[in-house]
Amino acid sequence: MVRRDGREPMGLGAAIGALVTERAWELPAAGATLRQRWEAIAPELAGHVVAVG
């Protein structure tokens, strides 16, 4: 399924990976989980969206 804006939907893992690459973030390969690091990973979303699992 393709959205109206032409972009293909992607899973959360792929989206986070794309953000890490796009923004040249340096996250440890092991350590904190997505839920533990949510505010650091997506500060613009943290007040609106909660990573629960």
N, CA, C and O of each residue as an XYZ file, in Angstrom:
212
protein
N       0.844     -1.190      0.000
C       0.000      0.000      0.000
C       0.882      1.243      0.000
O       1.793      1.352      0.821
N       0.633      2.155     -0.883
C       1.385      3.406     -0.974
C       0.474      4.537     -0.529
O      -0.683      4.619     -0.943
N       1.007      5.410      0.320
C       0.205      6.537      0.795
C       0.053      7.581     -0.311
O       0.767      7.556     -1.313
N      -0.882      8.490     -0.108
C      -1.164      9.513     -1.125
C       0.047     10.377     -1.457
O       0.170     10.864     -2.581
N       0.941     10.572     -0.488
C       2.109     11.419     -0.752
C       3.216     10.656     -1.479
O       4.290     11.208     -1.718
N       2.963      9.376     -1.839
C       3.912      8.591     -2.601
C       4.917      7.815     -1.783
O       5.677      7.022     -2.337
N       4.941      8.023     -0.470
C       5.898      7.309      0.372
C       5.340      5.958      0.765
O       4.141      5.811      0.998
N       6.209      4.984      0.835
C       5.819      3.644      1.260
C       5.877      3.575      2.780
O       6.794      4.139      3.378
N       4.933      2.906      3.418
C       4.998      2.741      4.871
C       6.193      1.857      5.244
O       6.620      1.016      4.454
N       6.727      2.057      6.458
C       7.836      1.232      6.929
C       7.632      0.914      8.396
O       6.906      1.617      9.099
N       8.267     -0.134      8.849
C       8.173     -0.541     10.241
C       8.934      0.409     11.153
O       9.746      1.213     10.695
N       8.663      0.308     12.442
C       9.306      1.190     13.404
C      10.818      1.016     13.401
O      11.552      2.003     13.442
N      11.293     -0.221     13.354
C      12.741     -0.465     13.349
C      13.417      0.190     12.155
O      14.478      0.800     12.292
N      12.805      0.063     10.988
C      13.357      0.682      9.781
C      13.316      2.205      9.881
O      14.245      2.885      9.444
N      12.233      2.741     10.459
C      12.122      4.193     10.611
C      13.187      4.731     11.558
O      13.797      5.765     11.286
N      13.412      4.035     12.668
C      14.454      4.465     13.613
C      15.827      4.365     12.954
O      16.655      5.265     13.100
N      16.068      3.278     12.234
C      17.341      3.131     11.522
C      17.566      4.258     10.527
O      18.678      4.772     10.410
N      16.506      4.646      9.805
C      16.614      5.743      8.847
C      16.915      7.062      9.555
O      17.718      7.855      9.063
N      16.281      7.308     10.702
C      16.556      8.523     11.464
C      17.996      8.561     11.954
O      18.652      9.601     11.889
N      18.486      7.429     12.442
C      19.863      7.354     12.932
C      20.824      7.701     11.798
O      21.764      8.473     11.989
N      20.587      7.136     10.630
C      21.448      7.396      9.477
C      21.307      8.837      9.002
O      22.303      9.526      8.785
N      20.064      9.288      8.842
C      19.791     10.625      8.318
C      20.380     11.727      9.189
O      20.910     12.714      8.678
N      20.285     11.556     10.496
C      20.743     12.597     11.419
C      22.145     12.340     11.964
O      22.625     13.077     12.826
N      22.802     11.294     11.460
C      24.167     10.939     11.862
C      24.284     10.782     13.376
O      25.276     11.197     13.976
N      23.259     10.175     13.990
C      23.298      9.919     15.422
C      24.279      8.804     15.713
O      24.489      7.913     14.890
N      24.868      8.859     16.875
C      25.753      7.798     17.323
C      25.134      7.163     18.557
O      25.325      7.631     19.679
N      24.395      6.099     18.332
C      23.760      5.377     19.421
C      24.548      4.099     19.686
O      25.043      3.477     18.746
N      24.669      3.706     20.922
C      25.361      2.444     21.181
C      24.595      1.266     20.581
O      23.364      1.249     20.565
N      25.344      0.291     20.092
C      24.716     -0.874     19.489
C      24.027     -1.734     20.542
O      23.056     -2.426     20.236
N      24.507     -1.698     21.752
C      23.900     -2.459     22.848
C      23.643     -1.496     23.993
O      24.278     -0.445     24.084
N      22.728     -1.846     24.850
C      22.466     -0.967     25.991
C      20.999     -0.687     26.139
O      20.190     -1.611     26.232
N      20.646      0.580     26.163
C      19.274      0.995     26.419
C      18.329      0.520     25.315
O      18.710      0.409     24.149
N      17.123      0.252     25.704
C      16.104     -0.143     24.736
C      15.453      1.090     24.145
O      15.675      2.208     24.611
N      14.651      0.882     23.120
C      13.931      1.977     22.486
C      13.083      2.721     23.505
O      13.076      3.951     23.536
N      12.362      1.967     24.345
C      11.495      2.622     25.342
C      12.302      3.458     26.322
O      11.858      4.537     26.714
N      13.462      2.993     26.723
C      14.282      3.736     27.675
C      14.870      4.996     27.044
O      15.098      5.982     27.745
N      15.116      4.982     25.750
C      15.761      6.102     25.067
C      14.796      6.928     24.224
O      15.230      7.788     23.458
N      13.492      6.682     24.352
C      12.501      7.310     23.486
C      12.628      8.824     23.444
O      12.603      9.399     22.356
N      12.764      9.490     24.579
C      12.847     10.954     24.590
C      14.079     11.451     23.854
O      14.025     12.497     23.208
N      15.192     10.724     23.935
C      16.411     11.122     23.224
C      16.301     10.837     21.726
O      16.826     11.592     20.907
N      15.622      9.755     21.374
C      15.506      9.354     19.976
C      14.516     10.234     19.226
O      14.778     10.643     18.095
N      13.386     10.525     19.850
C      12.326     11.291     19.178
C      11.775     12.368     20.099
O      10.620     12.283     20.516
N      12.575     13.384     20.429
C      12.103     14.398     21.372
C      10.871     15.155     20.909
O      10.068     15.589     21.735
N      10.704     15.322     19.591
C       9.537     16.036     19.084
C       8.263     15.205     19.199
O       7.160     15.747     19.124
N       8.406     13.896     19.380
C       7.248     13.014     19.514
C       7.001     12.578     20.951
O       5.892     12.159     21.284
N       8.012     12.670     21.805
C       7.939     12.105     23.152
C       6.748     12.602     23.958
O       6.199     11.839     24.753
N       6.334     13.828     23.785
C       5.195     14.356     24.526
C       3.849     13.908     23.985
O       2.816     14.112     24.624
N       3.860     13.291     22.791
C       2.611     12.916     22.122
C       2.455     11.428     21.899
O       1.338     10.914     21.836
N       3.582     10.732     21.779
C       3.568      9.305     21.444
C       4.435      8.560     22.448
O       5.538      9.004     22.767
N       3.948      7.444     22.943
C       4.681      6.664     23.927
C       5.077      5.318     23.297
O       4.243      4.619     22.722
N       6.349      4.978     23.416
C       6.807      3.662     22.956
C       6.486      2.671     24.069
O       7.007      2.789     25.178
N       5.625      1.689     23.774
C       5.184      0.762     24.806
C       5.668     -0.670     24.595
O       5.554     -1.493     25.504
N       6.179     -0.971     23.474
C       6.649     -2.341     23.266
C       7.254     -2.547     21.916
O       7.693     -3.653     21.598
